[in-house]
Amino acid sequence: MKLCSPLLLCLVVALSSAYVITHHHHHHHDSMWTKLILTHHWPNTFCSMEHCKPNISYWTLHGLWPDKGMDCNSSWHFNSSQIEDLLPDMKRSWPDLLKPTSTEFWKYEWHKHGTCAAKADSLNSQHKYFSKALELYHKVDLDRVLRKFNITPSESYYKLSQIEDAIEKSYSIKPKIQCAFGSRRDEVQILGQIELCFDTEFTLLDCERPFPDDTTSKGYGNDVMDVDRSGFSVCQHDMPVYYPPLAKES
């Protein structure tokens, strides 16, 4: 059997080392997130597109999304027994609007986003992740803020700037506000989703604020598919906004 020459052996070792270093660096970069996106959706708008029956007239949680990574650990399975003490609040604040008695929605959010958020020690368990999302949701209290500025579900329309101003005056940050568009796209947009952003210390910050090392466009990219699938896109400034009330039972 022919032995490899020392030169060839050195080359193989060098290439292997380069691969390990490059691979490790790439993985490390992908794993680091710089902000969390606390996403609320308006059940009435969501259900008008997804054919569910909302009986909820307050903003509910859609998720807590790190700005980088998705499905970071497929072997880390969701286990509702680990968040048993949170379940009453989960059912109220973070309901599955499509399947109210199911845990599928939370399982999906954990696998897609929670396993990535868990790269931070402060969120490195299912209980920490879900309890922090609930804590932030109650802390910002979006319903109270909008009501304070007389923005309530109504048959009359609002300007997008009214909604933005209410949030900016209350939190001193810029939100990301998303709408659904009806068949008459050029006439009205329907308020559907509001994102508020936090840094790694859970301090509110502008959703659009770029970080010096954030050279990727993955910020909201995590859930671009979710947004497209549910039909939400960034609200337009030059169109009235409809904030739909619950339909009265006939």
C-alpha positions in Angstrom: 0.0 0.0 0.0 1.3 3.4 -0.9 1.8 5.8 2.0 0.9 9.5 1.6 3.8 11.8 1.2 4.4 14.2 4.2 3.5 17.1 2.0 0.1 15.6 1.1 -0.5 14.8 4.8 0.3 18.4 5.8 -2.1 19.6 3.1 -4.9 17.4 4.3 -4.4 18.4 8.0 -4.3 22.1 7.0 -7.5 21.9 4.9 -9.3 20.0 7.7 -8.3 22.6 10.3 -9.4 25.4 8.0 -12.8 23.7 7.5 -13.2 23.3 11.3 -12.3 26.9 12.0 -14.5 28.2 9.2 -17.4 26.0 10.1 -17.2 26.8 13.8 -17.0 30.6 13.1 -20.0 30.4 10.7 -22.0 28.5 13.2 -21.1 30.8 16.0 -22.1 33.9 14.0 -25.5 32.4 13.1 -26.2 31.6 16.7 -25.9 35.1 18.0 -29.1 37.2 18.1 -29.1 40.9 18.9 -32.8 41.7 19.4 -36.1 40.0 20.2 -39.3 40.8 18.5 -42.4 40.6 20.7 -45.2 40.2 18.2 -48.9 40.8 18.9 -51.8 40.1 16.6 -55.3 41.4 16.5 -57.5 38.2 16.6 -60.4 39.7 14.6 -58.1 40.5 11.7 -56.2 37.2 11.9 -59.4 35.2 11.9 -60.9 37.1 9.0 -58.1 35.7 6.9 -57.7 32.3 8.5 -61.4 31.5 8.9 -61.5 31.1 12.7 -64.1 32.6 15.0 -62.5 35.1 17.4 -64.2 35.7 20.7 -61.3 37.8 22.0 -61.3 41.5 21.9 -57.7 42.2 23.1 -54.3 41.9 21.5 -52.8 38.4 21.9 -49.3 37.2 21.6 -48.1 35.8 18.3 -44.6 35.1 19.5 -41.2 36.2 20.8 -38.8 36.0 17.9 -35.0 36.4 18.0 -33.7 38.3 15.0 -31.5 35.5 13.8 -31.9 31.8 13.5 -34.8 29.4 13.3 -35.3 25.8 14.2 -32.0 25.9 16.1 -32.3 22.6 17.9 -34.8 20.1 16.4 -34.0 17.5 19.2 -35.2 19.8 21.9 -38.9 18.8 22.0 -41.7 20.9 23.4 -43.1 19.6 26.7 -46.1 21.4 28.1 -45.5 19.9 31.5 -42.5 22.2 31.9 -44.8 25.2 31.7 -47.7 23.9 33.6 -47.9 26.9 36.0 -48.0 29.2 33.0 -50.8 27.5 31.1 -53.7 29.6 32.4 -51.9 32.8 31.3 -50.8 31.1 28.0 -54.4 30.2 27.2 -55.5 33.8 27.7 -52.6 35.8 26.4 -51.1 33.5 23.8 -54.1 31.4 22.5 -54.1 29.2 19.5 -56.8 31.0 17.5 -57.1 28.2 15.0 -57.2 25.3 17.5 -58.1 26.8 20.9 -57.7 23.5 22.9 -54.4 22.5 21.2 -50.7 23.1 22.2 -49.6 22.9 18.6 -49.1 26.7 18.3 -46.8 26.8 21.3 -44.9 23.8 20.1 -44.4 25.4 16.7 -43.2 28.7 18.3 -40.8 26.8 20.6 -39.2 24.8 17.9 -38.9 27.7 15.4 -38.0 30.5 17.7 -37.6 29.4 21.3 -34.8 27.0 20.6 -32.9 30.0 19.1 -33.8 32.4 21.8 -32.4 29.8 24.3 -28.9 30.5 23.1 -29.1 33.3 25.8 -28.7 32.1 29.4 -31.7 34.2 30.3 -33.9 32.1 28.0 -32.3 28.7 28.1 -35.3 26.7 29.1 -38.8 26.3 27.9 -40.1 27.9 31.2 -37.7 30.8 30.9 -38.7 31.5 27.3 -42.5 31.3 27.6 -42.5 33.1 31.0 -40.3 36.0 29.6 -42.6 36.3 26.6 -45.6 36.6 28.9 -43.8 39.0 31.2 -42.9 41.4 28.3 -46.4 41.1 26.9 -48.0 42.2 30.2 -45.3 44.9 30.7 -46.0 46.7 27.5 -49.8 46.2 27.7 -50.6 47.3 24.2 -54.4 47.4 24.7 -54.1 49.9 27.5 -51.7 52.1 25.6 -53.9 52.3 22.5 -57.0 52.9 24.6 -55.2 55.7 26.5 -54.9 57.5 23.1 -58.5 56.7 22.2 -57.5 54.1 19.6 -60.2 51.4 20.0 -61.7 48.9 17.6 -64.2 51.0 15.6 -66.1 51.3 12.4 -64.4 54.6 11.8 -60.8 54.7 10.4 -57.5 55.9 11.9 -54.4 57.3 10.4 -51.3 55.1 10.7 -49.5 58.0 12.3 -52.0 58.1 15.1 -51.2 54.5 16.1 -47.5 55.0 15.7 -47.6 58.2 17.8 -49.5 56.5 20.6 -46.9 53.7 20.8 -43.9 56.1 20.4 -45.2 58.4 23.1 -45.8 55.6 25.5 -42.6 53.5 25.0 -40.2 56.0 23.3 -39.4 53.5 20.5 -40.6 52.8 17.0 -42.8 49.8 16.5 -43.3 47.8 13.3 -47.0 47.9 12.4 -48.5 45.4 9.9 -51.8 45.3 8.1 -53.9 43.0 6.0 -55.2 44.3 2.7 -58.7 43.6 1.4 -59.7 43.1 -2.2 -59.8 46.9 -2.6 -56.1 47.3 -1.9 -56.0 50.9 -2.7 -58.7 52.0 -0.3 -58.2 50.7 3.2 -55.8 48.5 5.2 -56.8 46.4 8.2 -54.7 46.6 11.4 -53.4 43.1 12.0 -50.0 42.8 13.8 -47.8 45.0 16.0 -44.1 44.2 16.7 -42.2 45.7 19.6 -38.5 45.1 19.9 -36.1 44.4 22.8 -32.4 44.1 23.2 -30.6 41.2 24.9 -31.2 42.9 28.3 -35.0 43.1 27.5 -34.9 46.9 27.1 -37.3 48.3 24.5 -35.6 49.7 21.4 -36.6 50.8 17.9 -37.6 47.8 15.7 -35.9 49.3 12.7 -32.7 50.3 14.5 -29.8 48.5 12.8 -26.9 47.1 14.9 -23.3 47.6 13.8 -22.7 43.9 13.4 -26.1 43.1 12.0 -25.0 42.8 8.4 -27.7 40.2 7.5 -31.3 41.0 6.6 -32.5 38.2 8.9 -34.0 40.7 11.4 -37.6 40.1 10.6 -36.7 37.4 8.1 -37.4 34.7 10.6 -41.0 35.2 10.1 -41.2 36.6 6.6 -42.8 33.2 5.7 -45.3 33.6 8.5 -46.1 37.2 7.5 -46.6 36.2 3.8 -48.7 33.2 4.7 -51.0 35.1 7.0 -51.2 38.0 4.5 -49.7 40.8 6.7 -47.3 43.4 5.4 -46.1 46.7 6.6 -48.9 49.3 6.8 -48.9 52.1 4.3 -48.8 55.7 5.6 -51.0 57.2 2.9 -54.0 54.9 3.5 -56.6 54.8 6.3 -56.4 52.0 8.8 -59.4 49.9 9.9 -59.2 48.5 13.4 -62.1 46.0 13.2 -64.3 45.4 16.3 -65.7 42.0 17.0 -68.8 41.3 15.0 -71.9 41.4 17.1 -73.7 38.0 17.5 -76.8 38.0 15.4 
